[in-house]
Amino acid sequence: MRTLYVVTHPESTHHVEEVVGGWHDSKLTPAGVRAAVSIAQALRAQVPDGAEVELFSSDLQRTLRTAEEVAELFGVKPIVDRRLREKSYGEAGGKPQEWLDRRFVPPPAVGERMDHDEGVQGSETKAAWAQRVYAATDEILQNPCEHQVIVTHGGSLTFVVASWIKMPIESAGYASFRAPSGSITTLREDDFFHNRQVVSLGNTLHLDSAQAG
């Protein structure tokens, strides 16, 4: 039985500074670091002792720092993959969120959504974003390891889950699997039917101990 744990990085400096994240390379806040410790502990409690574990992470600082805590508890080295990054917001990255809000052109309710131009220079289309996250996830799932961890971003989580359930990429224009920062999403494939479950989406119960600390 394969289990895939998808972690969304916890609180980062771009959250508290109210600037656009995306490829802006923000760091975890002190609260985010405490949450990363709690994430690692929650994962350690779920994976049987002695089981092989593979760990994958986006290459941005906020995800790598989160992955470091997981790596320490499992004694593994993160495999870094820039395709697991958040969506690029082009020239908006690192600028105040209100700057982006004034310029952003939302996708139409009906019509072309995957290749929609959001009106911000250098911003990725949903199609380009989805294609790279799908490609990374599909490559990870080619490995036979039964316990895998992906540390990524809140937006990119949608395409990890969509790839997991084998949603055709051309059907992902309306897909949105939202999860809070610092969450763990658990995905499982059984050995008999090979059905792929979304066991839990965006679980944050483990963050209670981080907040208490």
Disulfide bonds with the S-S distance in Angstrom:
none
